[in-house]
């Protein structure tokens, strides 16, 4: 769960906003489905509100 939080907390503020929470839920489902989590968040998974 710590790795999912680290990947999802894109702005590194210690909190998950709505988009980061949705990302965390997606990553949890990825893990439940038996897939490995990425070492770094791929650009295509960064929510539009967090892209710079």
N, CA, C and O atoms as a Maestro MAE file, in Angstrom:
{
 s_m_m2io_version
 :::
 2.0.0
}

f_m_ct {
 s_m_title
 :::
 protein
 m_atom[208] {
  # First column is atom index #
  i_m_mmod_type
  r_m_x_coord
  r_m_y_coord
  r_m_z_coord
  i_m_residue_number
  s_m_chain_name
  s_m_pdb_residue_name
  s_m_pdb_atom_name
  i_m_atomic_number
  :::
  1 25 0.826 -1.197 0.000 1 A "UNK " " N  " 7
  2 3 0.000 0.000 0.000 1 A "UNK " " CA " 6
  3 2 0.868 1.257 0.000 1 A "UNK " " C  " 6
  4 15 0.493 2.273 -0.585 1 A "UNK " " O  " 8
  5 25 2.009 1.189 0.645 2 A "UNK " " N  " 7
  6 3 2.921 2.328 0.672 2 A "UNK " " CA " 6
  7 2 3.400 2.711 -0.710 2 A "UNK " " C  " 6
  8 15 3.516 3.894 -1.031 2 A "UNK " " O  " 8
  9 25 3.679 1.709 -1.529 3 A "UNK " " N  " 7
  10 3 4.138 1.988 -2.897 3 A "UNK " " CA " 6
  11 2 3.021 2.641 -3.709 3 A "UNK " " C  " 6
  12 15 3.271 3.555 -4.495 3 A "UNK " " O  " 8
  13 25 1.802 2.174 -3.519 4 A "UNK " " N  " 7
  14 3 0.662 2.764 -4.228 4 A "UNK " " CA " 6
  15 2 0.494 4.220 -3.810 4 A "UNK " " C  " 6
  16 15 0.254 5.085 -4.652 4 A "UNK " " O  " 8
  17 25 0.619 4.493 -2.517 5 A "UNK " " N  " 7
  18 3 0.504 5.881 -2.036 5 A "UNK " " CA " 6
  19 2 1.599 6.741 -2.667 5 A "UNK " " C  " 6
  20 15 1.336 7.844 -3.145 5 A "UNK " " O  " 8
  21 25 2.824 6.226 -2.663 6 A "UNK " " N  " 7
  22 3 3.950 6.988 -3.212 6 A "UNK " " CA " 6
  23 2 3.731 7.307 -4.689 6 A "UNK " " C  " 6
  24 15 4.016 8.420 -5.131 6 A "UNK " " O  " 8
  25 25 3.233 6.351 -5.444 7 A "UNK " " N  " 7
  26 3 2.966 6.580 -6.864 7 A "UNK " " CA " 6
  27 2 1.796 7.536 -7.072 7 A "UNK " " C  " 6
  28 15 1.792 8.317 -8.024 7 A "UNK " " O  " 8
  29 25 0.819 7.479 -6.199 8 A "UNK " " N  " 7
  30 3 -0.415 8.253 -6.377 8 A "UNK " " CA " 6
  31 2 -0.314 9.689 -5.880 8 A "UNK " " C  " 6
  32 15 -0.981 10.574 -6.415 8 A "UNK " " O  " 8
  33 25 0.501 9.931 -4.877 9 A "UNK " " N  " 7
  34 3 0.648 11.278 -4.313 9 A "UNK " " CA " 6
  35 2 1.590 12.083 -5.207 9 A "UNK " " C  " 6
  36 15 2.746 12.324 -4.861 9 A "UNK " " O  " 8
  37 25 1.077 12.487 -6.349 10 A "UNK " " N  " 7
  38 3 1.888 13.097 -7.397 10 A "UNK " " CA " 6
  39 2 2.537 14.401 -6.935 10 A "UNK " " C  " 6
  40 15 3.697 14.658 -7.254 10 A "UNK " " O  " 8
  41 25 1.808 15.216 -6.197 11 A "UNK " " N  " 7
  42 3 2.365 16.498 -5.756 11 A "UNK " " CA " 6
  43 2 3.122 16.386 -4.429 11 A "UNK " " C  " 6
  44 15 3.601 17.389 -3.899 11 A "UNK " " O  " 8
  45 25 3.230 15.176 -3.900 12 A "UNK " " N  " 7
  46 3 4.022 14.871 -2.699 12 A "UNK " " CA " 6
  47 2 3.670 15.760 -1.509 12 A "UNK " " C  " 6
  48 15 4.550 16.219 -0.781 12 A "UNK " " O  " 8
  49 25 2.356 15.999 -1.319 13 A "UNK " " N  " 7
  50 3 1.923 16.817 -0.189 13 A "UNK " " CA " 6
  51 2 1.440 15.977 0.994 13 A "UNK " " C  " 6
  52 15 1.010 16.523 2.011 13 A "UNK " " O  " 8
  53 25 1.511 14.648 0.861 14 A "UNK " " N  " 7
  54 3 1.087 13.771 1.948 14 A "UNK " " CA " 6
  55 2 -0.393 13.474 1.965 14 A "UNK " " C  " 6
  56 15 -0.875 12.750 2.836 14 A "UNK " " O  " 8
  57 25 -1.120 14.026 1.009 15 A "UNK " " N  " 7
  58 3 -2.563 13.820 0.901 15 A "UNK " " CA " 6
  59 2 -2.902 13.376 -0.516 15 A "UNK " " C  " 6
  60 15 -2.145 13.631 -1.453 15 A "UNK " " O  " 8
  61 25 -4.042 12.712 -0.666 16 A "UNK " " N  " 7
  62 3 -4.537 12.359 -1.997 16 A "UNK " " CA " 6
  63 2 -5.766 13.202 -2.285 16 A "UNK " " C  " 6
  64 15 -6.752 13.147 -1.551 16 A "UNK " " O  " 8
  65 25 -5.703 13.983 -3.357 17 A "UNK " " N  " 7
  66 3 -6.906 14.696 -3.778 17 A "UNK " " CA " 6
  67 2 -7.766 13.726 -4.594 17 A "UNK " " C  " 6
  68 15 -7.438 12.544 -4.695 17 A "UNK " " O  " 8
  69 25 -8.839 14.207 -5.162 18 A "UNK " " N  " 7
  70 3 -9.780 13.329 -5.871 18 A "UNK " " CA " 6
  71 2 -9.107 12.569 -7.013 18 A "UNK " " C  " 6
  72 15 -9.317 11.365 -7.160 18 A "UNK " " O  " 8
  73 25 -8.309 13.252 -7.815 19 A "UNK " " N  " 7
  74 3 -7.649 12.589 -8.944 19 A "UNK " " CA " 6
  75 2 -6.589 11.602 -8.474 19 A "UNK " " C  " 6
  76 15 -6.458 10.517 -9.042 19 A "UNK " " O  " 8
  77 25 -5.841 11.964 -7.453 20 A "UNK " " N  " 7
  78 3 -4.825 11.063 -6.922 20 A "UNK " " CA " 6
  79 2 -5.476 9.837 -6.281 20 A "UNK " " C  " 6
  80 15 -4.951 8.729 -6.392 20 A "UNK " " O  " 8
  81 25 -6.603 10.025 -5.618 21 A "UNK " " N  " 7
  82 3 -7.332 8.901 -5.025 21 A "UNK " " CA " 6
  83 2 -7.817 7.949 -6.115 21 A "UNK " " C  " 6
  84 15 -7.714 6.731 -5.969 21 A "UNK " " O  " 8
  85 25 -8.345 8.500 -7.206 22 A "UNK " " N  " 7
  86 3 -8.795 7.657 -8.321 22 A "UNK " " CA " 6
  87 2 -7.623 6.865 -8.889 22 A "UNK " " C  " 6
  88 15 -7.771 5.692 -9.231 22 A "UNK " " O  " 8
  89 25 -6.471 7.496 -8.989 23 A "UNK " " N  " 7
  90 3 -5.271 6.808 -9.462 23 A "UNK " " CA " 6
  91 2 -4.895 5.685 -8.499 23 A "UNK " " C  " 6
  92 15 -4.564 4.582 -8.933 23 A "UNK " " O  " 8
  93 25 -4.944 5.959 -7.201 24 A "UNK " " N  " 7
  94 3 -4.630 4.933 -6.206 24 A "UNK " " CA " 6
  95 2 -5.574 3.742 -6.339 24 A "UNK " " C  " 6
  96 15 -5.139 2.593 -6.268 24 A "UNK " " O  " 8
  97 25 -6.853 4.009 -6.531 25 A "UNK " " N  " 7
  98 3 -7.821 2.920 -6.692 25 A "UNK " " CA " 6
  99 2 -7.508 2.102 -7.946 25 A "UNK " " C  " 6
  100 15 -7.633 0.877 -7.938 25 A "UNK " " O  " 8
  101 25 -7.106 2.773 -9.010 26 A "UNK " " N  " 7
  102 3 -6.726 2.065 -10.238 26 A "UNK " " CA " 6
  103 2 -5.509 1.173 -9.977 26 A "UNK " " C  " 6
  104 15 -5.486 0.014 -10.391 26 A "UNK " " O  " 8
  105 25 -4.511 1.710 -9.299 27 A "UNK " " N  " 7
  106 3 -3.304 0.928 -9.021 27 A "UNK " " CA " 6
  107 2 -3.598 -0.250 -8.098 27 A "UNK " " C  " 6
  108 15 -2.993 -1.312 -8.245 27 A "UNK " " O  " 8
  109 25 -4.508 -0.081 -7.160 28 A "UNK " " N  " 7
  110 3 -4.930 -1.198 -6.311 28 A "UNK " " CA " 6
  111 2 -5.551 -2.293 -7.165 28 A "UNK " " C  " 6
  112 15 -5.270 -3.473 -6.958 28 A "UNK " " O  " 8
  113 25 -6.387 -1.915 -8.118 29 A "UNK " " N  " 7
  114 3 -7.012 -2.905 -9.001 29 A "UNK " " CA " 6
  115 2 -5.967 -3.605 -9.864 29 A "UNK " " C  " 6
  116 15 -6.064 -4.809 -10.103 29 A "UNK " " O  " 8
  117 25 -4.972 -2.862 -10.332 30 A "UNK " " N  " 7
  118 3 -3.875 -3.462 -11.102 30 A "UNK " " CA " 6
  119 2 -3.218 -4.561 -10.273 30 A "UNK " " C  " 6
  120 15 -2.971 -5.659 -10.772 30 A "UNK " " O  " 8
  121 25 -2.936 -4.263 -9.011 31 A "UNK " " N  " 7
  122 3 -2.291 -5.235 -8.127 31 A "UNK " " CA " 6
  123 2 -3.208 -6.424 -7.838 31 A "UNK " " C  " 6
  124 15 -2.758 -7.570 -7.840 31 A "UNK " " O  " 8
  125 25 -4.491 -6.156 -7.590 32 A "UNK " " N  " 7
  126 3 -5.453 -7.236 -7.347 32 A "UNK " " CA " 6
  127 2 -5.530 -8.167 -8.551 32 A "UNK " " C  " 6
  128 15 -5.688 -9.378 -8.403 32 A "UNK " " O  " 8
  129 25 -5.415 -7.589 -9.739 33 A "UNK " " N  " 7
  130 3 -5.468 -8.381 -10.971 33 A "UNK " " CA " 6
  131 2 -4.194 -9.180 -11.209 33 A "UNK " " C  " 6
  132 15 -4.093 -9.902 -12.200 33 A "UNK " " O  " 8
  133 25 -3.220 -9.058 -10.312 34 A "UNK " " N  " 7
  134 3 -2.019 -9.878 -10.385 34 A "UNK " " CA " 6
  135 2 -0.864 -9.274 -11.148 34 A "UNK " " C  " 6
  136 15 0.117 -9.961 -11.431 34 A "UNK " " O  " 8
  137 25 -0.962 -8.004 -11.486 35 A "UNK " " N  " 7
  138 3 0.111 -7.345 -12.229 35 A "UNK " " CA " 6
  139 2 1.051 -6.629 -11.266 35 A "UNK " " C  " 6
  140 15 0.662 -6.253 -10.160 35 A "UNK " " O  " 8
  141 25 2.284 -6.449 -11.703 36 A "UNK " " N  " 7
  142 3 3.250 -5.697 -10.908 36 A "UNK " " CA " 6
  143 2 2.991 -4.207 -11.053 36 A "UNK " " C  " 6
  144 15 2.519 -3.741 -12.090 36 A "UNK " " O  " 8
  145 25 3.303 -3.476 -10.008 37 A "UNK " " N  " 7
  146 3 3.207 -2.022 -10.067 37 A "UNK " " CA " 6
  147 2 4.469 -1.474 -10.727 37 A "UNK " " C  " 6
  148 15 5.544 -2.055 -10.581 37 A "UNK " " O  " 8
  149 25 4.349 -0.373 -11.446 38 A "UNK " " N  " 7
  150 3 5.542 0.217 -12.063 38 A "UNK " " CA " 6
  151 2 6.450 0.830 -10.997 38 A "UNK " " C  " 6
  152 15 5.985 1.234 -9.931 38 A "UNK " " O  " 8
  153 25 7.734 0.894 -11.293 39 A "UNK " " N  " 7
  154 3 8.676 1.542 -10.377 39 A "UNK " " CA " 6
  155 2 8.420 3.043 -10.332 39 A "UNK " " C  " 6
  156 15 8.540 3.673 -9.281 39 A "UNK " " O  " 8
  157 25 8.071 3.603 -11.472 40 A "UNK " " N  " 7
  158 3 7.706 5.015 -11.589 40 A "UNK " " CA " 6
  159 2 6.383 5.096 -12.320 40 A "UNK " " C  " 6
  160 15 6.055 4.222 -13.123 40 A "UNK " " O  " 8
  161 25 5.624 6.144 -12.044 41 A "UNK " " N  " 7
  162 3 4.321 6.308 -12.682 41 A "UNK " " CA " 6
  163 2 4.510 6.667 -14.154 41 A "UNK " " C  " 6
  164 15 5.135 7.682 -14.461 41 A "UNK " " O  " 8
  165 25 3.979 5.847 -15.073 42 A "UNK " " N  " 7
  166 3 4.087 6.169 -16.496 42 A "UNK " " CA " 6
  167 2 3.302 7.445 -16.818 42 A "UNK " " C  " 6
  168 15 2.254 7.695 -16.223 42 A "UNK " " O  " 8
  169 25 3.802 8.243 -17.749 43 A "UNK " " N  " 7
  170 3 3.132 9.508 -18.085 43 A "UNK " " CA " 6
  171 2 1.654 9.363 -18.435 43 A "UNK " " C  " 6
  172 15 0.860 10.255 -18.135 43 A "UNK " " O  " 8
  173 25 1.275 8.253 -19.064 44 A "UNK " " N  " 7
  174 3 -0.127 8.095 -19.468 44 A "UNK " " CA " 6
  175 2 -1.066 7.869 -18.276 44 A "UNK " " C  " 6
  176 15 -2.284 7.958 -18.429 44 A "UNK " " O  " 8
  177 25 -0.516 7.579 -17.098 45 A "UNK " " N  " 7
  178 3 -1.347 7.406 -15.908 45 A "UNK " " CA " 6
  179 2 -1.456 8.677 -15.065 45 A "UNK " " C  " 6
  180 15 -2.241 8.727 -14.118 45 A "UNK " " O  " 8
  181 25 -0.679 9.694 -15.400 46 A "UNK " " N  " 7
  182 3 -0.758 10.958 -14.656 46 A "UNK " " CA " 6
  183 2 -2.076 11.641 -15.021 46 A "UNK " " C  " 6
  184 15 -2.341 11.885 -16.198 46 A "UNK " " O  " 8
  185 25 -2.901 11.949 -14.020 47 A "UNK " " N  " 7
  186 3 -4.179 12.612 -14.311 47 A "UNK " " CA " 6
  187 2 -3.954 13.951 -15.021 47 A "UNK " " C  " 6
  188 15 -2.982 14.647 -14.730 47 A "UNK " " O  " 8
  189 25 -4.842 14.315 -15.945 48 A "UNK " " N  " 7
  190 3 -4.684 15.589 -16.672 48 A "UNK " " CA " 6
  191 2 -4.497 16.794 -15.747 48 A "UNK " " C  " 6
  192 15 -3.765 17.724 -16.086 48 A "UNK " " O  " 8
  193 25 -5.142 16.785 -14.598 49 A "UNK " " N  " 7
  194 3 -5.019 17.921 -13.681 49 A "UNK " " CA " 6
  195 2 -3.627 18.028 -13.059 49 A "UNK " " C  " 6
  196 15 -3.289 19.053 -12.468 49 A "UNK " " O  " 8
  197 25 -2.822 16.980 -13.190 50 A "UNK " " N  " 7
  198 3 -1.487 16.960 -12.585 50 A "UNK " " CA " 6
  199 2 -0.369 17.069 -13.616 50 A "UNK " " C  " 6
  200 15 0.807 17.104 -13.252 50 A "UNK " " O  " 8
  201 25 -0.719 17.123 -14.882 51 A "UNK " " N  " 7
  202 3 0.301 17.215 -15.936 51 A "UNK " " CA " 6
  203 2 0.791 18.649 -16.059 51 A "UNK " " C  " 6
  204 15 0.002 19.594 -16.046 51 A "UNK " " O  " 8
  205 25 2.094 18.795 -16.179 52 A "UNK " " N  " 7
  206 3 2.666 20.141 -16.340 52 A "UNK " " CA " 6
  207 2 3.399 20.223 -17.649 52 A "UNK " " C  " 6
  208 15 3.955 21.269 -17.982 52 A "UNK " " O  " 8
  :::
 }
 m_bond[207] {
  # First column is bond index #
  i_m_from
  i_m_to
  i_m_order
  :::
  1 1 2 1
  2 2 3 1
  3 3 4 2
  4 3 5 1
  5 5 6 1
  6 6 7 1
  7 7 8 2
  8 7 9 1
  9 9 10 1
  10 10 11 1
  11 11 12 2
  12 11 13 1
  13 13 14 1
  14 14 15 1
  15 15 16 2
  16 15 17 1
  17 17 18 1
  18 18 19 1
  19 19 20 2
  20 19 21 1
  21 21 22 1
  22 22 23 1
  23 23 24 2
  24 23 25 1
  25 25 26 1
  26 26 27 1
  27 27 28 2
  28 27 29 1
  29 29 30 1
  30 30 31 1
  31 31 32 2
  32 31 33 1
  33 33 34 1
  34 34 35 1
  35 35 36 2
  36 35 37 1
  37 37 38 1
  38 38 39 1
  39 39 40 2
  40 39 41 1
  41 41 42 1
  42 42 43 1
  43 43 44 2
  44 43 45 1
  45 45 46 1
  46 46 47 1
  47 47 48 2
  48 47 49 1
  49 49 50 1
  50 50 51 1
  51 51 52 2
  52 51 53 1
  53 53 54 1
  54 54 55 1
  55 55 56 2
  56 55 57 1
  57 57 58 1
  58 58 59 1
  59 59 60 2
  60 59 61 1
  61 61 62 1
  62 62 63 1
  63 63 64 2
  64 63 65 1
  65 65 66 1
  66 66 67 1
  67 67 68 2
  68 67 69 1
  69 69 70 1
  70 70 71 1
  71 71 72 2
  72 71 73 1
  73 73 74 1
  74 74 75 1
  75 75 76 2
  76 75 77 1
  77 77 78 1
  78 78 79 1
  79 79 80 2
  80 79 81 1
  81 81 82 1
  82 82 83 1
  83 83 84 2
  84 83 85 1
  85 85 86 1
  86 86 87 1
  87 87 88 2
  88 87 89 1
  89 89 90 1
  90 90 91 1
  91 91 92 2
  92 91 93 1
  93 93 94 1
  94 94 95 1
  95 95 96 2
  96 95 97 1
  97 97 98 1
  98 98 99 1
  99 99 100 2
  100 99 101 1
  101 101 102 1
  102 102 103 1
  103 103 104 2
  104 103 105 1
  105 105 106 1
  106 106 107 1
  107 107 108 2
  108 107 109 1
  109 109 110 1
  110 110 111 1
  111 111 112 2
  112 111 113 1
  113 113 114 1
  114 114 115 1
  115 115 116 2
  116 115 117 1
  117 117 118 1
  118 118 119 1
  119 119 120 2
  120 119 121 1
  121 121 122 1
  122 122 123 1
  123 123 124 2
  124 123 125 1
  125 125 126 1
  126 126 127 1
  127 127 128 2
  128 127 129 1
  129 129 130 1
  130 130 131 1
  131 131 132 2
  132 131 133 1
  133 133 134 1
  134 134 135 1
  135 135 136 2
  136 135 137 1
  137 137 138 1
  138 138 139 1
  139 139 140 2
  140 139 141 1
  141 141 142 1
  142 142 143 1
  143 143 144 2
  144 143 145 1
  145 145 146 1
  146 146 147 1
  147 147 148 2
  148 147 149 1
  149 149 150 1
  150 150 151 1
  151 151 152 2
  152 151 153 1
  153 153 154 1
  154 154 155 1
  155 155 156 2
  156 155 157 1
  157 157 158 1
  158 158 159 1
  159 159 160 2
  160 159 161 1
  161 161 162 1
  162 162 163 1
  163 163 164 2
  164 163 165 1
  165 165 166 1
  166 166 167 1
  167 167 168 2
  168 167 169 1
  169 169 170 1
  170 170 171 1
  171 171 172 2
  172 171 173 1
  173 173 174 1
  174 174 175 1
  175 175 176 2
  176 175 177 1
  177 177 178 1
  178 178 179 1
  179 179 180 2
  180 179 181 1
  181 181 182 1
  182 182 183 1
  183 183 184 2
  184 183 185 1
  185 185 186 1
  186 186 187 1
  187 187 188 2
  188 187 189 1
  189 189 190 1
  190 190 191 1
  191 191 192 2
  192 191 193 1
  193 193 194 1
  194 194 195 1
  195 195 196 2
  196 195 197 1
  197 197 198 1
  198 198 199 1
  199 199 200 2
  200 199 201 1
  201 201 202 1
  202 202 203 1
  203 203 204 2
  204 203 205 1
  205 205 206 1
  206 206 207 1
  207 207 208 2
  :::
 }
}
